[in-house]
Amino acid sequence: MRVKFLTSLVGPNINYQTGVTEDIINNEGCSLIKNGVAEPADKKAKEIYALFLDDEKSKQEQKEEEERQAAAILEKDFLENKRANLQSEVDAITHILDDAVVYYKSYVDLLDDLNKQEPEKKEDEQNQGDEEK
């Protein structure tokens, strides 16, 4: 890949000067172009860099999709735990209410029994009153 350097780049094994066009490895050239150190020197280099950008974009999209899936799994787990907690609260409340129904039902039954006994007492009293006359 041919690139034209926009700035000097000097190191132990390299010495590139500003404005110089060099042939370098595709991955290194694309990395230099991406970081603004160089620019594509010909049409072929531009095509290689365009493919590099497309590949990076697809990798980034795949990474974002994996992160979304991981977040969705965590959210699902959180919601399932919350649902289980709420269900246990509902069960506890239902149990309390059922106990209250049983508790109050016995008083309602007693009241009904008393109400049934009152007419019987009145009838017995009337019968006794009639017998005395």
C-alpha positions in Angstrom: 0.0 0.0 0.0 1.4 3.4 -1.0 0.9 6.2 1.5 2.1 9.8 1.7 3.3 10.9 5.1 1.7 14.1 6.5 4.2 14.3 9.3 7.6 12.9 10.1 7.7 9.5 11.8 11.0 8.4 13.3 11.8 5.4 15.4 14.4 2.6 15.9 13.6 0.8 12.6 11.7 3.6 10.8 12.4 7.0 9.3 9.7 8.6 7.3 9.8 12.2 6.5 6.9 14.6 5.8 5.7 14.5 2.1 7.5 11.3 1.3 5.5 8.5 -0.4 6.4 4.9 0.8 5.2 1.4 0.3 4.2 -0.2 3.6 2.1 -3.1 4.9 -1.7 -2.6 4.4 -2.6 -2.9 8.1 0.1 -0.4 9.1 -0.8 2.0 6.3 -4.5 1.9 7.2 -3.6 2.5 10.8 -1.4 5.5 9.9 -4.1 6.9 7.6 -6.8 6.5 10.4 -4.6 8.3 12.9 -3.9 11.2 10.5 -0.2 10.5 10.1 -0.5 9.6 6.4 -2.9 9.7 3.5 -3.5 7.2 0.6 -1.1 7.9 -2.2 -3.0 6.3 -5.1 -6.4 4.8 -6.0 -5.5 1.3 -4.9 -4.5 2.6 -1.5 -7.8 4.5 -1.2 -9.7 1.2 -2.1 -7.7 -0.7 0.5 -8.4 2.0 3.1 -12.2 2.0 2.2 -12.3 -1.8 2.7 -10.4 -1.4 6.1 -13.0 1.2 7.2 -15.9 -1.1 6.2 -14.3 -4.0 8.1 -13.8 -1.8 11.2 -17.4 -0.5 11.0 -18.8 -4.1 10.7 -16.6 -5.2 13.7 -17.9 -2.2 15.7 -21.5 -2.9 14.8 -21.0 -6.6 15.8 -19.5 -5.5 19.1 -22.4 -3.1 19.8 -24.9 -5.8 19.0 -23.2 -8.2 21.4 -23.3 -5.5 24.1 -27.0 -4.9 23.4 -27.6 -8.7 23.7 -25.7 -8.8 26.9 -27.6 -5.9 28.3 -30.9 -7.5 27.3 -29.9 -10.7 29.1 -29.0 -8.8 32.2 -32.3 -6.8 32.0 -34.2 -10.0 31.6 -32.5 -11.6 34.6 -33.2 -8.4 36.6 -36.9 -8.4 35.6 -37.3 -12.1 36.3 -35.8 -11.6 39.8 -38.1 -8.6 40.4 -41.1 -10.6 39.2 -40.2 -13.4 41.6 -39.9 -11.0 44.5 -43.2 -9.3 43.6 -44.9 -12.7 43.2 -43.7 -13.7 46.7 -45.1 -10.5 48.1 -48.4 -11.1 46.4 -48.4 -14.7 47.7 -47.8 -13.4 51.3 -50.6 -10.8 51.0 -52.9 -13.5 49.6 -52.1 -15.8 52.5 -52.8 -13.0 54.9 -56.1 -12.2 53.3 -57.1 -15.9 53.2 -56.3 -16.1 56.9 -58.4 -13.0 57.5 -61.3 -14.5 55.5 -61.1 -17.7 57.6 -60.9 -15.6 60.8 -63.8 -13.3 60.0 -65.8 -16.1 58.5 -66.0 -17.8 61.8 -67.5 -14.6 63.3 -69.9 -14.3 60.4 -71.0 -17.9 60.9 -71.5 -17.2 64.6 -73.6 -14.1 63.8 -75.7 -16.2 61.4 -76.2 -18.9 64.0 -77.2 -16.3 66.6 -79.6 -14.7 64.1 -81.1 -18.2 63.5 -81.4 -18.9 67.2 -83.2 -15.6 68.0 -86.3 -16.5 65.9 -86.3 -19.9 67.5 -86.2 -18.3 71.0 -89.0 -16.0 70.1 -91.1 -18.9 68.9 -90.3 -20.8 72.1 -91.3 -17.8 74.2 -94.5 -17.4 72.3 -95.3 -21.1 72.7 -94.7 -20.9 76.4 -96.8 -17.7 76.6 -99.6 -19.5 74.8 -99.4 -22.5 77.1 -99.6 -20.3 80.2 -102.8 -18.7 79.0 
